[in-house]
Amino acid sequence: MTTSSTDVGQARAAHRAIRVTVNNQAVDLPDREVTGLEIKQDAIDQGVQIQLNFPLSVKQGDRYVPVGDGETIRVHEGEKFLAVAPDDNS
């Protein structure tokens, strides 16, 4: 059986995936360095019920810190993110 370069690339991407949670749902990110927008796009692609205009925050200690769409951050396995509708006052 032969392995194509596409198969190898997909295997590498799967191997490097960083699992985080967005709104308590598991999301696999393809790289450690991602933007807030990329996190939301990947979450939506993986079935998380959010929209791209939802503000994103990352849990740091006992609070959530905003992550801008264009802000590049380094993510860690198990990190927790929250994305809520902009008009949600909770």
CORBEL-V861812 format. One record per residue. N is the residue number from 1. RES is the residue in one small letter. SS is DSSP state (h for helix, s for strand, l for the rest). PSI is psi as a letter, one per 30 degrees, with the letter a starting at -180 (NA if undefined). OMEGA is omega as a letter, one per 20 degrees, with the letter a starting at -180 (* if undefined). Layout:
BEGIN
N:RES:SS:PSI:OMEGA, N:RES:SS:PSI:OMEGA
END
This chain:
BEGIN
1:m:l:k:r, 2:t:l:l:r, 3:t:l:k:r, 4:s:l:l:r, 5:s:h:f:r, 6:t:h:e:r, 7:d:h:e:a, 8:v:h:e:r, 9:g:h:e:r, 10:q:h:e:r, 11:a:h:e:r, 12:r:h:e:r, 13:a:h:e:r, 14:a:h:e:a, 15:h:h:e:a, 16:r:h:f:a, 17:a:l:k:r, 18:i:s:k:a, 19:r:s:k:r, 20:v:s:l:r, 21:t:s:k:r, 22:v:s:j:a, 23:n:l:h:r, 24:n:l:g:r, 25:q:s:k:a, 26:a:s:k:r, 27:v:s:k:r, 28:d:s:k:r, 29:l:s:k:a, 30:p:l:f:a, 31:d:l:l:r, 32:r:l:f:a, 33:e:s:j:a, 34:v:s:l:r, 35:t:s:l:r, 36:g:h:e:r, 37:l:h:e:r, 38:e:h:e:r, 39:i:h:e:a, 40:k:h:e:r, 41:q:h:e:r, 42:d:h:e:r, 43:a:h:e:r, 44:i:h:e:r, 45:d:h:f:a, 46:q:l:g:r, 47:g:l:g:r, 48:v:l:k:a, 49:q:l:i:r, 50:i:l:l:r, 51:q:l:l:a, 52:l:l:f:a, 53:n:l:f:r, 54:f:l:k:r, 55:p:s:k:a, 56:l:s:k:r, 57:s:s:l:r, 58:v:s:k:a, 59:k:s:k:r, 60:q:s:j:a, 61:g:l:b:a, 62:d:l:g:r, 63:r:s:l:r, 64:y:s:k:a, 65:v:s:k:a, 66:p:s:k:r, 67:v:s:j:a, 68:g:l:l:r, 69:d:l:e:a, 70:g:l:g:a, 71:e:l:k:r, 72:t:s:k:r, 73:i:s:l:r, 74:r:s:j:a, 75:v:l:l:a, 76:h:l:k:r, 77:e:l:k:r, 78:g:l:g:a, 79:e:l:k:a, 80:k:s:k:r, 81:f:s:l:r, 82:l:s:k:r, 83:a:s:j:a, 84:v:s:l:r, 85:a:l:k:a, 86:p:l:f:a, 87:d:l:g:r, 88:d:l:j:a, 89:n:l:g:a, 90:s:l:NA:*
END
